[in-house]
């Protein structure tokens, strides 16, 4: 996070972080679902 007086950074950088975190969350959820499916079947 940036300091209060500092600029938040360029839009592409913020969008890049958003996409990266979203993709990481989707990957984690998918992996957990796959492991649960393996465990149950």
Residue frames as a rotation matrix with the C-alpha (Angstrom) as fourth column:
UNK 1
0.576 0.817 0.000 0.00
0.817 -0.576 0.000 0.00
0.000 0.000 -1.000 0.00
UNK 2
-0.183 -0.643 0.744 1.14
0.579 -0.682 -0.447 3.54
0.794 0.349 0.497 -0.62
UNK 3
-0.744 -0.142 -0.653 1.64
0.633 -0.461 -0.621 6.27
-0.214 -0.876 0.433 1.96
UNK 4
0.183 0.943 -0.280 -1.27
0.751 -0.317 -0.579 8.72
-0.634 -0.104 -0.766 2.41
UNK 5
0.328 -0.082 -0.941 0.49
-0.269 -0.963 -0.009 11.60
-0.906 0.256 -0.338 0.61
UNK 6
-0.705 -0.709 0.032 1.77
-0.237 0.278 0.931 9.39
-0.668 0.648 -0.364 -2.20
UNK 7
-0.107 0.640 -0.761 0.09
-0.994 -0.047 0.100 8.70
0.028 0.767 0.642 -5.53
UNK 8
0.480 0.413 0.774 -1.54
-0.523 0.843 -0.126 5.28
-0.704 -0.344 0.621 -5.81
UNK 9
-0.567 -0.710 0.418 0.44
0.002 0.507 0.862 4.46
-0.824 0.490 -0.286 -8.95
UNK 10
-0.747 0.254 -0.615 -0.57
-0.665 -0.271 0.696 4.11
0.010 0.929 0.371 -12.59
UNK 11
0.236 0.961 0.143 -3.89
-0.931 0.266 -0.250 2.52
-0.278 -0.074 0.958 -13.43
UNK 12
0.421 -0.088 -0.903 -2.31
-0.551 0.765 -0.332 -0.40
0.720 0.638 0.274 -15.32
UNK 13
-0.679 -0.728 -0.094 -0.26
-0.328 0.416 -0.848 -1.31
0.657 -0.545 -0.521 -12.26
UNK 14
-0.567 0.552 0.611 -3.32
-0.721 0.027 -0.693 -1.36
-0.399 -0.833 0.383 -9.99
UNK 15
0.516 0.766 -0.382 -5.29
-0.855 0.437 -0.279 -3.37
-0.047 0.471 0.881 -12.56
UNK 16
-0.013 -0.627 -0.779 -2.35
-0.492 0.682 -0.541 -5.76
0.871 0.376 -0.317 -12.89
UNK 17
-0.896 -0.300 0.328 -2.32
-0.416 0.304 -0.857 -6.41
0.157 -0.904 -0.397 -9.15
UNK 18
-0.105 0.946 0.308 -6.09
-0.863 0.067 -0.501 -6.87
-0.494 -0.319 0.809 -9.14
UNK 19
0.554 0.285 -0.782 -5.92
-0.734 0.611 -0.297 -9.42
0.393 0.739 0.548 -11.97
UNK 20
-0.405 -0.808 -0.427 -2.98
-0.410 0.578 -0.705 -11.21
0.817 -0.111 -0.566 -10.33
UNK 21
-0.831 0.116 0.545 -4.73
-0.522 0.179 -0.834 -11.52
-0.194 -0.977 -0.088 -6.97
UNK 22
0.238 0.969 -0.060 -8.01
-0.901 0.198 -0.386 -12.57
-0.363 0.146 0.920 -8.61
UNK 23
0.363 -0.163 -0.917 -6.24
-0.617 0.696 -0.368 -15.27
0.698 0.699 0.152 -10.65
UNK 24
-0.743 -0.668 -0.036 -4.39
-0.380 0.465 -0.799 -16.50
0.551 -0.581 -0.600 -7.56
UNK 25
-0.496 0.644 0.582 -7.67
-0.718 0.071 -0.692 -16.76
-0.487 -0.761 0.428 -5.66
UNK 26
0.534 0.691 -0.486 -9.32
-0.845 0.427 -0.322 -18.68
-0.015 0.583 0.812 -8.50
UNK 27
-0.035 -0.644 -0.765 -6.32
-0.494 0.676 -0.547 -21.04
0.869 0.359 -0.341 -8.68
UNK 28
-0.873 -0.284 0.396 -6.41
-0.473 0.297 -0.830 -21.71
0.118 -0.912 -0.393 -4.94
UNK 29
-0.075 0.933 0.351 -10.16
-0.806 0.151 -0.573 -22.38
-0.587 -0.326 0.741 -4.94
UNK 30
0.540 0.253 -0.802 -9.84
-0.772 0.529 -0.353 -24.65
0.335 0.810 0.481 -7.98
UNK 31
-0.428 -0.792 -0.436 -6.98
-0.449 0.605 -0.658 -26.60
0.784 -0.086 -0.614 -6.40
UNK 32
-0.782 0.191 0.593 -8.86
-0.558 0.211 -0.803 -27.07
-0.279 -0.959 -0.058 -3.13
UNK 33
0.297 0.952 -0.070 -11.99
-0.861 0.235 -0.452 -28.20
-0.414 0.195 0.889 -5.00
UNK 34
0.312 -0.266 -0.912 -9.92
-0.660 0.629 -0.410 -30.67
0.683 0.730 0.021 -7.04
UNK 35
-0.763 -0.646 -0.012 -8.26
-0.409 0.497 -0.766 -32.09
0.501 -0.579 -0.643 -3.91
UNK 36
-0.433 0.695 0.573 -11.63
-0.703 0.138 -0.698 -32.47
-0.564 -0.705 0.429 -2.16
UNK 37
0.524 0.648 -0.553 -12.99
-0.851 0.384 -0.358 -34.24
-0.019 0.658 0.753 -5.23
UNK 38
-0.135 -0.670 -0.730 -10.02
-0.516 0.677 -0.525 -36.64
0.846 0.305 -0.437 -5.27
UNK 39
-0.882 -0.240 0.405 -10.47
-0.463 0.286 -0.839 -37.30
0.085 -0.928 -0.364 -1.56
UNK 40
-0.160 0.924 0.346 -14.22
-0.758 0.110 -0.643 -38.00
-0.633 -0.366 0.683 -1.84
UNK 41
0.637 0.468 -0.612 -14.13
-0.768 0.455 -0.451 -40.19
0.068 0.758 0.649 -4.96
